Amino acid sequence: MRAAFHTEAFNLVTIKDLGPHDRHATVTNDIEGVLASLVAAGRLVKGHPYQRVLYCDSEGQWDQVVIDDACEFVRFEQITGERKPVMDTDPRALLAALLLLEMNKGSAHDRS
C-alpha cells in the first residue's frame, strides 16, 4: 500500500538591486517593469498560490515584494522588525524569518 499525500511547489524569487546607475533606474523605482520581466521569463507564475519575491535594495536592506495573483506589485513589506542592512544574507534564511512572522500572526499571507 502506498501513502496518500498532497504537496505544493513553492516558488522563491530573489532580486538584488545593483545600485543606482546613470543608465538604469533602481529596482525600487522600476518594480513594475522588473516583475513583468520575471513573468515573461517564467520566473513568476500568474496564479501560483505559493510564491514569494524577496528584494535586496541598493543599500543592502532585504524586504518582501508583495504581489497579487497576476504577479503585479502591491507593496513592499518588511521581513524583519529591524530596519538595518542585512548584507550577504542567505535568502532562504530571510524566507524562513518571513514565514515565521506569518505563522506568529496566526493568518495566511494577505495577497490583496
Buried (B, 14 or more C-beta within 10 A) or exposed (E): EEEEEEEEEEBEBBBBBEEEEEEEEBBBEBBEEBBBEBBEEEBBEEEBEEBBBBBBBBEBBBBBBBBEEEBBBEEBBEBBEEEEEBEEBEBEEBBEBBBEBEEEEEEEBEEE
